[in-house]
Structures are given as C-alpha cells and as structure tokens.
Amino acid sequence: MKIFSDTANLNDIESNLSRGIVSGITTNPSILSKEPKTDFVKHIKKIAALCIKYNSIVPLSVEVFTGNAKKMVKQAIELVDKINYENINIKVPIGWNELEVINYLVKQGIKINATCLFNEAQCVLAANAGATYVSLFMGRMKDIGVEPLGVIKKTRTLIDWSGKDTEIIIGSIRHERDIIDSFIAGAHIVTADPKFFPKMATHPQTDKSVEGFLKDFEQWLK
C-alpha cells in the first residue's frame, strides 16, 4: 500500500521521508503557491535533494502550468532536463489534446502522471496513451455527487484486465479514513496532505494501553 505525500513543503517532506512512511511525492501549482515565493525549479530540486538525502529516490510528480498542448510538451521536456531527478514524473491534466501530449512525452521516455481524472473512461484513455499513473480526485468527485469508491473499483478492474502497468493514484483526500477506503476499493496509491499522517498513527486506546503497560511495569519494579 503506497502512500504519497501531496505537498511541496520541505519540512513536511523531510518529516515523512525520515519516518519511511511515504513512497512518493506529488505537487501541483496550487500546492506550490502555498509555499514562500521562490524559483520554481530550485524549489523542486530541493525536494529531490531531500529524497536523495534519505536514499529514497521515490517518484516525484511535477505538473505543467500551461493550458496549451504545444507549450506543455516544451515545458515538460525542460522540467525533466532542469530538475535532473531520475524518478521525475510530469503531471499532465486529462483532455483530448492532452492525450497526444501524454503519448508524445511517453515516447520520449518521460513518465507521465495523468491528473484531474473523474471517471473510468478518462483513466482507460490515459493508460492507453502510456501514462504511468492515473490520478482520480476523490474529494472533488464527492463534491459533484459521484460515489468515488465505485469508480476506483471499476477502474482497477479495467486496468487489471488490460494487463497494463499503469497505477491508480487517489488524490483530493478530505479525511484520513478516505485513505484506507481507497486502498480497500483497489487504489494502488493514495496521495494525501501530510496533516493526515499523524492522525493515522494515533488512537485514544493506544495511548491508554501504553500508559497502562508503563504503570504496571512501574509497580512491578518497586
């Protein structure tokens, strides 16, 4: 069960990598806009450096920031060249013209994370175009009345039938329970805000049990 850290915050990324709990990092323009303004490429290179520091050359997804298909191709190639990280993945939003972008970049040896997907059909087309990942937006599906777990389950069935290596990423996570539910439904990967991870590690009964163990042992030592 692979969990990705959906953030561009360097402190959060280092915290996650130092604990060995994440298998990848995803960013997008909105996430990056929350960080102090700086050179875009330099910031991504700092993220890549943290991965290398912890001997964890995990997939790092970086999104193009143009709506023009031709510019997407140019931008993607430049990002791969400038960032120079061996496990970089370029995020390309799904769309008719964007499928050509995905297919072209894949043929250039660039790994693609097809993003902003909302249904099974989009996932099928992106996988056929050669995307390494297809990213479904769970929270935003709920916003428009779509039941995401069914979409995840059907998408996983279709990808398994196809025999393709494309992996399903679930993003737009609103609650830590969504992470586990996504895995149960068939997601290969869930990418989430790091704020959810400490919540996943804690439980009131865990704290109560540990406190009881320590008190019992203290009594035994007396």
KAZI-V140874 format. One record per pair of residues at least 4 apart in sequence whose ideal C-beta (glycine too) atoms are under 7 Angstrom apart, sorted by sequence separation. I is the first residue (numbers start at 1). J is the second residue. D is the distance in Angstrom with one decimal. If there is no record, write none. Layout:
# KAZI-V140874
i->I j->J d->D
i->I j->J d->D
This chain:
# KAZI-V140874
i->9 j->13 d->6.5
i->10 j->14 d->6.3
i->11 j->15 d->6.3
i->12 j->16 d->6.3
i->13 j->17 d->6.2
i->14 j->18 d->6.0
i->15 j->19 d->6.8
i->27 j->31 d->5.1
i->29 j->33 d->6.2
i->38 j->42 d->6.2
i->39 j->43 d->6.6
i->40 j->44 d->6.7
i->41 j->45 d->6.2
i->42 j->46 d->6.7
i->43 j->47 d->7.0
i->44 j->48 d->6.5
i->45 j->49 d->6.3
i->46 j->50 d->6.8
i->47 j->51 d->6.9
i->48 j->52 d->6.6
i->49 j->53 d->6.2
i->50 j->54 d->6.7
i->68 j->72 d->6.6
i->70 j->74 d->6.8
i->71 j->75 d->5.8
i->72 j->76 d->6.0
i->73 j->77 d->6.6
i->74 j->78 d->6.3
i->75 j->79 d->6.2
i->76 j->80 d->6.5
i->77 j->81 d->6.4
i->78 j->82 d->5.9
i->79 j->83 d->5.8
i->94 j->98 d->6.0
i->97 j->101 d->6.9
i->98 j->102 d->6.3
i->99 j->103 d->6.3
i->100 j->104 d->6.2
i->101 j->105 d->6.2
i->102 j->106 d->6.2
i->103 j->107 d->6.6
i->104 j->108 d->6.7
i->106 j->110 d->6.6
i->118 j->122 d->6.5
i->120 j->124 d->6.3
i->121 j->125 d->6.6
i->122 j->126 d->6.2
i->123 j->127 d->6.1
i->124 j->128 d->6.3
i->125 j->129 d->6.3
i->127 j->131 d->5.9
i->137 j->141 d->6.1
i->138 j->142 d->6.9
i->139 j->143 d->6.6
i->142 j->146 d->6.9
i->148 j->152 d->6.1
i->149 j->153 d->6.3
i->150 j->154 d->6.3
i->151 j->155 d->6.1
i->152 j->156 d->6.3
i->153 j->157 d->6.6
i->154 j->158 d->6.4
i->155 j->159 d->6.3
i->156 j->160 d->6.1
i->157 j->161 d->6.3
i->158 j->162 d->6.4
i->174 j->178 d->6.0
i->177 j->181 d->6.0
i->178 j->182 d->6.0
i->179 j->183 d->7.0
i->180 j->184 d->6.4
i->181 j->185 d->6.3
i->183 j->187 d->5.6
i->192 j->196 d->5.0
i->196 j->200 d->6.2
i->197 j->201 d->6.7
i->198 j->202 d->6.5
i->202 j->206 d->6.6
i->204 j->208 d->6.2
i->205 j->209 d->6.0
i->206 j->210 d->6.3
i->207 j->211 d->6.2
i->208 j->212 d->6.5
i->209 j->213 d->6.5
i->210 j->214 d->6.5
i->211 j->215 d->6.4
i->212 j->216 d->6.2
i->213 j->217 d->6.4
i->214 j->218 d->6.3
i->215 j->219 d->6.6
i->216 j->220 d->6.5
i->217 j->221 d->6.4
i->7 j->12 d->4.9
i->16 j->21 d->5.8
i->17 j->22 d->6.7
i->27 j->32 d->5.8
i->38 j->43 d->5.3
i->51 j->56 d->5.2
i->52 j->57 d->6.8
i->66 j->71 d->4.3
i->83 j->88 d->5.6
i->93 j->98 d->6.0
i->105 j->110 d->4.3
i->117 j->122 d->4.4
i->126 j->131 d->4.3
i->141 j->146 d->4.0
i->146 j->151 d->6.6
i->159 j->164 d->5.9
i->173 j->178 d->4.9
i->182 j->187 d->4.2
i->7 j->13 d->6.3
i->16 j->22 d->4.4
i->51 j->57 d->5.9
i->66 j->72 d->5.8
i->92 j->98 d->5.4
i->106 j->112 d->5.8
i->117 j->123 d->5.6
i->142 j->148 d->6.3
i->173 j->179 d->6.1
i->5 j->12 d->6.7
i->51 j->58 d->5.6
i->105 j->112 d->5.8
i->127 j->134 d->6.0
i->141 j->148 d->4.2
i->159 j->166 d->5.6
i->183 j->190 d->6.5
i->5 j->13 d->6.0
i->32 j->40 d->6.9
i->35 j->43 d->6.7
i->64 j->72 d->4.7
i->80 j->88 d->5.8
i->126 j->134 d->4.9
i->182 j->190 d->4.9
i->51 j->60 d->6.6
i->66 j->75 d->5.9
i->92 j->101 d->5.6
i->117 j->126 d->6.8
i->159 j->168 d->6.7
i->80 j->90 d->6.8
i->92 j->102 d->5.4
i->102 j->112 d->5.0
i->138 j->148 d->4.5
i->141 j->151 d->6.6
i->5 j->16 d->4.7
i->32 j->43 d->7.0
i->64 j->75 d->4.9
i->79 j->90 d->6.4
i->123 j->134 d->4.3
i->179 j->190 d->4.8
i->13 j->25 d->6.1
i->48 j->60 d->6.1
i->64 j->76 d->5.7
i->102 j->114 d->6.1
i->114 j->126 d->3.6
i->136 j->148 d->7.0
i->156 j->168 d->6.0
i->170 j->182 d->4.2
i->47 j->60 d->6.3
i->123 j->136 d->7.0
i->155 j->168 d->5.7
i->179 j->192 d->5.7
i->76 j->90 d->4.5
i->90 j->105 d->6.5
i->136 j->151 d->6.5
i->136 j->152 d->6.5
i->152 j->168 d->6.7
i->5 j->22 d->4.5
i->62 j->79 d->5.8
i->114 j->131 d->4.0
i->117 j->134 d->5.6
i->170 j->187 d->4.5
i->173 j->190 d->6.6
i->179 j->196 d->6.7
i->3 j->21 d->6.5
i->4 j->22 d->6.0
i->44 j->62 d->5.6
i->112 j->130 d->6.8
i->113 j->131 d->6.9
i->117 j->135 d->5.9
i->118 j->136 d->6.9
i->152 j->170 d->6.4
i->3 j->22 d->5.5
i->4 j->23 d->6.4
i->8 j->27 d->4.7
i->112 j->131 d->4.6
i->113 j->132 d->6.6
i->114 j->133 d->6.8
i->117 j->136 d->5.0
i->118 j->137 d->6.3
i->136 j->155 d->6.9
i->168 j->187 d->5.1
i->173 j->192 d->4.1
i->3 j->23 d->6.3
i->4 j->24 d->3.9
i->5 j->25 d->5.1
i->6 j->26 d->4.9
i->72 j->92 d->6.3
i->90 j->110 d->5.8
i->92 j->112 d->5.7
i->94 j->114 d->5.5
i->112 j->132 d->5.8
i->113 j->133 d->4.2
i->114 j->134 d->5.1
i->115 j->135 d->4.3
i->117 j->137 d->7.0
i->168 j->188 d->5.0
i->169 j->189 d->4.5
i->170 j->190 d->4.8
i->171 j->191 d->4.8
i->173 j->193 d->6.7
i->176 j->196 d->4.3
i->2 j->23 d->4.0
i->4 j->25 d->6.2
i->62 j->83 d->6.9
i->111 j->132 d->4.5
i->114 j->135 d->6.6
i->116 j->137 d->6.6
i->167 j->188 d->3.9
i->168 j->189 d->6.9
i->2 j->24 d->6.7
i->4 j->26 d->5.2
i->25 j->47 d->6.3
i->89 j->111 d->4.5
i->90 j->112 d->5.7
i->91 j->113 d->4.5
i->92 j->114 d->6.0
i->93 j->115 d->5.4
i->94 j->116 d->5.7
i->113 j->135 d->5.9
i->167 j->189 d->5.8
i->169 j->191 d->5.6
i->8 j->31 d->4.9
i->89 j->112 d->6.6
i->90 j->113 d->6.9
i->92 j->115 d->6.8
i->93 j->116 d->4.3
i->94 j->117 d->5.3
i->106 j->129 d->7.0
i->118 j->141 d->5.9
i->173 j->196 d->6.6
i->176 j->199 d->4.9
i->7 j->31 d->6.1
i->8 j->32 d->4.8
i->89 j->113 d->4.6
i->91 j->115 d->4.6
i->102 j->126 d->6.5
i->106 j->130 d->3.4
i->176 j->200 d->5.1
i->6 j->31 d->6.8
i->60 j->85 d->5.9
i->9 j->35 d->6.4
i->62 j->88 d->6.4
i->64 j->90 d->6.5
i->99 j->125 d->5.9
i->103 j->129 d->4.5
i->8 j->35 d->5.2
i->60 j->87 d->6.1
i->64 j->91 d->6.9
i->102 j->129 d->4.3
i->103 j->130 d->5.8
i->59 j->87 d->5.2
i->60 j->88 d->5.5
i->61 j->89 d->4.5
i->62 j->90 d->6.3
i->63 j->91 d->3.6
i->64 j->92 d->6.1
i->69 j->97 d->4.2
i->73 j->101 d->5.7
i->94 j->122 d->4.9
i->102 j->130 d->6.3
i->118 j->146 d->6.8
i->57 j->86 d->6.1
i->58 j->87 d->6.4
i->60 j->89 d->6.7
i->62 j->91 d->6.5
i->69 j->98 d->6.4
i->72 j->101 d->4.8
i->76 j->105 d->5.4
i->102 j->131 d->5.7
i->57 j->87 d->5.0
i->59 j->89 d->5.4
i->61 j->91 d->5.0
i->80 j->110 d->5.7
i->99 j->129 d->4.9
i->152 j->182 d->6.1
i->156 j->186 d->3.2
i->69 j->100 d->6.6
i->73 j->104 d->6.1
i->77 j->108 d->7.0
i->120 j->151 d->6.1
i->69 j->101 d->5.2
i->73 j->105 d->6.6
i->94 j->126 d->5.8
i->119 j->151 d->6.1
i->123 j->155 d->4.7
i->127 j->159 d->6.1
i->134 j->166 d->5.9
i->136 j->168 d->6.6
i->138 j->170 d->5.1
i->140 j->172 d->4.9
i->149 j->181 d->6.1
i->153 j->185 d->4.9
i->17 j->50 d->6.0
i->25 j->58 d->6.3
i->133 j->166 d->6.8
i->138 j->171 d->6.9
i->139 j->172 d->3.7
i->152 j->185 d->4.0
i->153 j->186 d->5.1
i->13 j->47 d->5.9
i->17 j->51 d->6.7
i->24 j->58 d->4.6
i->27 j->61 d->6.4
i->29 j->63 d->6.1
i->76 j->110 d->6.2
i->120 j->154 d->5.0
i->124 j->158 d->5.8
i->132 j->166 d->6.6
i->133 j->167 d->5.3
i->134 j->168 d->5.8
i->135 j->169 d->4.4
i->136 j->170 d->5.5
i->137 j->171 d->5.6
i->138 j->172 d->5.1
i->139 j->173 d->6.4
i->152 j->186 d->5.4
i->8 j->43 d->6.7
i->23 j->58 d->5.7
i->24 j->59 d->4.1
i->25 j->60 d->5.0
i->26 j->61 d->4.3
i->27 j->62 d->5.8
i->28 j->63 d->4.6
i->48 j->83 d->6.3
i->120 j->155 d->4.9
i->127 j->162 d->6.6
i->131 j->166 d->5.8
i->132 j->167 d->7.0
i->134 j->169 d->6.9
i->137 j->172 d->3.9
i->138 j->173 d->6.2
i->139 j->174 d->4.3
i->152 j->187 d->5.5
i->10 j->46 d->5.9
i->14 j->50 d->5.4
i->18 j->54 d->6.5
i->22 j->58 d->6.9
i->27 j->63 d->6.7
i->29 j->65 d->5.0
i->133 j->169 d->5.0
i->135 j->171 d->5.3
i->149 j->185 d->4.3
i->10 j->47 d->6.9
i->13 j->50 d->5.4
i->17 j->54 d->4.2
i->48 j->85 d->4.0
i->127 j->164 d->5.2
i->45 j->83 d->5.8
i->120 j->158 d->6.1
i->8 j->47 d->6.8
i->17 j->56 d->5.6
i->44 j->83 d->5.3
i->127 j->166 d->4.0
i->10 j->50 d->6.7
i->138 j->178 d->5.8
i->41 j->82 d->4.9
i->41 j->83 d->6.2
i->89 j->132 d->6.2
i->89 j->133 d->6.7
i->138 j->182 d->6.5
i->61 j->113 d->4.5
i->63 j->115 d->6.6
i->28 j->91 d->6.6
i->26 j->171 d->6.9
i->4 j->169 d->6.9
i->6 j->171 d->6.2
i->24 j->189 d->6.9
i->26 j->191 d->4.5
i->3 j->179 d->7.0
i->21 j->197 d->6.3
i->16 j->194 d->5.8
i->15 j->194 d->7.0
i->16 j->197 d->6.8
i->1 j->183 d->5.2
i->12 j->194 d->4.1
i->4 j->189 d->5.8
i->6 j->191 d->4.3
i->2 j->188 d->6.5
i->6 j->192 d->5.5
i->7 j->193 d->6.4
i->2 j->189 d->4.4
i->3 j->190 d->5.7
i->4 j->191 d->3.7
i->6 j->193 d->5.6
i->7 j->194 d->5.4
i->3 j->192 d->6.9
i->5 j->194 d->5.4
